Amino acid sequence: MNNNEQHIRKWRLILGGQENDGTGMSLSDRDKQMDNTLEALYDSDRQGGLGASSPNVARWLGDIRTFFPSSVVQVMQQDALSRLSLTQMLLEKEMLENVEPDVHLVATLMTLSKVIPDKTKATARMVVRKVVDELLRKLSQPTQQAINGSLNRSARNRRPRHNEINWHATILKNLKHYQPEYKTVIPETRIGYGRKRTSLKDVVLCLDQSGSMGASVVYSGIFGSVMASIPAIKTKMVVFDTAVSDLTEELTDPVELLFGVQLGGGTDINLALTYCKQIITRPNDTVLVLITDLYEGGDQEKMRKRAVELVAAGVQVIVLLALNDDGAPSYDHRNAQFLSALGIPVFACTPDKFPDMMAAALSKQDIALWAAKEDLVLKK
């Protein structure tokens, strides 16, 4: 494209392509996406062009980071706060106090966290805290029960010393060996109490924080916080875009963790997997859950190589294309096929299934088979 065509292209994007456009310029697919993001915000005939849907807002905020430099993104976010009445929404404390818990709203607040006016930040945190508390009440018990049950079974001692024998479990196991003439049970199988260890398993949650992954990041933060409270597993939380941040220390406070995430931007899965490989010290006892749509903005070949290395080292790798209630998103099919060929399960998971999935993974079950039984396998 020569300089004159570039000049006309810019005017076409400015004018918006309506009947008064006059440029006659046809846009590429990428330029059309850019034009849509501009139209949603600046077209005077479509005030509130993103609609009332929080997912649409979160997606738009991710899109502008894809198409524009950070200095322009800051201006557009500030314009969105005023033009789309988001500021008014955040200022209406009474309305926010009565709003139904909504992970999409939390994702929007996370995305806007850097530009929310100081006087509304307390209100925003109140909303996030309400959603987080509701999700914790809903998800904590099934998660803890599923994971603790799985780990207790895997830790059961089948060759106990005399002082380690669980007599109740042993008697129940050997009732078929009851000897009437002696009025006793022959304990052919002895069951002992599981030996206590500080950490039976390690879990690494690795989260893509691009704009489209908002709800997945919220749910992952909640599950990460719950798992961090279980002594038998050691949980680490890593988020990434074109850089990697380790938020493990924030797992004790999921609200602070979520405000530490900046949704939007590029994606470097290779960089994230490289970091995860460095922090994994017990590969045979580690489950790595990579939550991403697999659109690699970095080095794809190196990303695939890192995946091969992790599997070869004995790490149990699982790829979730989404962790939300909305189903499978758009994703990179070629990377999904490559990882599946390595034996890495690739599917989308709903929050209600996640505890059972983690329990199955920690007990080293076949997760691909588990996903198929739960009808979570992606349809081609």
N, C-alpha and C positions, 0 to 999 in steps of 0.2 A: 504494500500500500504506500503510494507516494505521499508527499507532504500535503498536496491539495486534497487528496482523499481523506487523509487523517483529519484535516481541518473540517471538511464536510461531516465526517463521522462525529466529531465532537459537537458540532452544531445540531446534528440529528439527535444526539443524546440530551442536549440542553432543551431543545424544542419539544421533545416528547413524541414525535411521530404522528401528531394529530393532523387534521385537515389543513391547518395553517403552517405545517412543517415546511414544505417547499423544497426540501433538499433532495428528495427522491433516493435517498440512501438506504440500501438494504443492509441490515445488521447480521453479523454472525450469531451463532447460538449463544456464545458467551456474552456478546454485547446485548442480546435480547434479555438475558438474565439480569445484566447490569441495569438495563433500561427499566425492567420491572421493579427493581429495588428503588430506583429513583422515583418512578411514577407512584409507588405506594406511599411515599412520603411527601412529595412535592407537587403532585397534580392537584390543583385547587378544586377540581370537580369531584375529587374523591377524597375528601377529608376523612381521616381515619381509615385510609385505604388498606390497612392491615386487618381490618375487621376487629371483632371483639375477642377473637380466639387467641389465647396466650401462646399456643404452639406456633401460630403464624408470626407473632411478634418475635419469638425466640429464633425462628428460622430466618426472619429478615435481619435480625441483629447479627446472626452468623454470616449471612450472605454479604453484608456490607464489609465485613472484615476480609472476606475473600476477594472482593473486587476493588477495594480502595485502600490507600495507605493509612496508617494509624492517625495521622493528623486530620485527615478528612473524616475518618470514622468517628473521632471525638465530636466534630461539628455536627455530623448527622445524628449521633445519639442525643446530643443536646437538643437538636431540632425535633427529634422524635418525642422527647419528653414534653415539649410544649404543644406541638402540632397534633399529636395523637392522644392528648389528654392523659398521658401516663402519670404526669406529675400530679394532676388532680386526683387520680385514683389512689396514688400513694399517700396523699395528704388527708384523705378521708378516713380517719382512724376508725370511726364507728362502723363504716362499711367493711373495712378490713377485719375488724374484730369479729364480724358475723359471717365472713366469707367461709364457704365450705373448703376443707383442705384440698389443695390442688397442686400437684407436682409441677404442672406447667406454669403456674403463677410463680412458684419458687424459682423455676428455671429462668423466667423473665427477670426476676429481681436479682438473681445471680449475675445475669448478663449485664444488667445496668448498675451493678454495685459500685463501679468506679465513678459513675456520674450522678448518682442519686444525691440530691442536695442534703447537706448535713442535718437540717431540721427534720428530714423525713427518714433518716437512716434508722432511728429507733423504731419507727412504725414498720419499716421493712423487716427489721429483725423480729419484731413481734409476730408478723405474718409467717415468716420462715419458721420461727419457734413453734407456732401453732401447728403448722403442717408436719414438722419433724416429730413433735410429741404425739400427734395422731398416728403417724406411720409407725413410730416406735411401739406404741400400744398394740397396734395391729400385727406387727411383724416380729417383735422380739421373742415372744413365747414360742411360736412355731419354729423359728430359726434355732433358738437354743435347744429345744427339745430334739429336733431332727439331728443337729450336729453332735450334741452330747450323747444321744443314743447311738449314733454311728460310731463315735470314738470309744464309748464304753464297750461296745461289742468287739471292736478291733483290739482293745487292750485286755480282753479277758484272758486269764492265765490258765492254760490247759495242763501245765505240769507244776502245780503248786507244791511248796513245802507244807508240812503239817500245819504250821501256824498261819498259812495263807489260804487254807481251804475255806471256800464258801459252802458251808454245810447244807444250807437250805437249797441252794441251786444244785448241789451235788446229789442230794437225796431225790429231788424231783427228776433229775436226769437219769437216775438209776432205779426208779420204781419198778421197771420191768425185770429187774434182777432180784426182786424180793424173794426171800427163802422162807416159806411158811414154817418149816420144821424148826428153824432157828429163830424165827420172828425177827428177822433183820434184813437189811439191804446190802448186797455186795457192791461196793463202789468201784465198778470197773472203770468208770470215767470220773475223774476228779476235776472239779471246777474251782478255780481260785479267784480271789479278788484281783482286778487289774492292778498292775504295778503303777504307782503314781510317778508321773514325770511332769516336769515343768511345761513342756510343749510336746504333744504327740505329732502334730502336723504344723506346717507353715502354709499360709495363704497369702498370695500377692494379688490384689485387685489393681489392674492397670486400666485407667479410664481415658478414653478419647474425649477431650473437652471442646470439640468443635460444636458449633451452634445447634446442629441437628440432634445432638446426643443429650440435650438438656434433661429430659425426664429420666434417662438412664443414669446420668450422673447423680441425680437426687436419690434415686433408689439405691444406687451403689454406695453412696455415702451413709445411708441409713444401715444397710446390711453390714458395711464395714465397721461401723460403730458397735453394732450388736456383737459381731464376731470378735471384736477387740476385747469385749467383756468376758469372753469364754477362756478360762485359763489354759485349757488343753490345746488351744491353737494360738499361733502367733501370727497376727494379721498385719499386713503392710498395705498402704494405700499410695498409689502413684498416679498422677494425672499428667497429661501431656497434650501439647499442640505441636509447635515447632521447637519447644523446649520441654524439659521434664521437671516436675515438682514432686517432691516426696512429702505427702501430707500425713504420714503415719502418726506424728506427734499430735495431730488435731483430731484423731479418732475418738478421743474421750469427749469431745464436744462437737456433735455433728453440725450445729449451726455455724460455728466458726469454720469448720471444714468446708461447708458449702460456700461460705463467703470467701474462702481462699481459692475457689475455682473461678476462672475467668472464661466463660463460655465464648466460643467463636475463635476464628483464626485458622491457621493451616494445620497440617497433620504430618507428623514424622513418627511413624510406628517403629521404624528401624531404631531410632534413637531411644524410644521408650523400652523396646525389648532389650537393647544393649544395656540400659541401666538396670532393668529387672534381672538380667543374667548376673550382673555384678553383685546384687544384694541377696541372691539366693545362695545359701550356704549348705542346705541339705536337699539337693535336687530330687532324690528318691522319695522324700517326705514332703514335697512342695506341690501345691496346686496353684497354677497361675491362670487367673481368669482375665482375659483380654477383652475389653468391651469397646468395640469399634465397628464402624461400617466398612473397614478395610480399604478405604480410598487412601492410598499412600501418596503423600506429597513429597516424601523424601526419596531415598534410594530403595526402589522396590526389590532389586536383586539382593541387596544386603538385608533387607527386612526378611525375605524368605530364608536367607542363610541363617539369620539369628533364630528363626523358628526351628529350622533343622537342628541347630546346635542344642537348643533347649530340650527338644524331644530326645535327642541322642544322649543327653546327660541324665535323662530319667525324670525330668519335670513333667507333671501331668498338666498339659496346656489345654484350656477350653476357650473358644472364641464365642462371645455373645454379640451378635449383630445389634441387639437392643435388649435392654432390661426395662420394659415398660408394658403398659396394657394395650398399646396401639398396634402390636404386630410387627412383622419384619419390615425394616426400612429399605430404602434403596441401598445397595451395597455392591462392592466390587466382586463380580462373580468369578473372575479369573483367580484372584487371590484366595477366594473362598474354596475353589476347587483344588488349588495347590495345597492349601493347608489340610483339607479333607483327605487328600491323597497321602499326607504324612501320618494320618491317623488322629488328627486333631478334630474334635467335634466342632462344628460351626452351625449355630442356629440362633434364633431369637428366643428369649425366655421372659415369661411374665413373672411379676413379683411373687405371686402365690406359689409358683413352682420352684423359685430360687432356693429356699431352705432344703427341700428334698434333693435338688440337684447337688448342692454342696455336700450334703450327707452322703450321697452316692459317690461323689468324687473323693471325699476323704476316706471312704472305705474301699477305694480303688475299684469301683465297679466300672463297667463299660458304659461311658456316658453317652456315646452314640446310640447304643441300644436303649438306654434309659430315655433319651430324647425321642426315639422312635415310638416307644411305648406311650409316652405322654403326648404324642402327636405334635411335637415341636420341630420335627424335621422340615426343612424348607422345601417347598414344592418347586420343582424345576419347570 
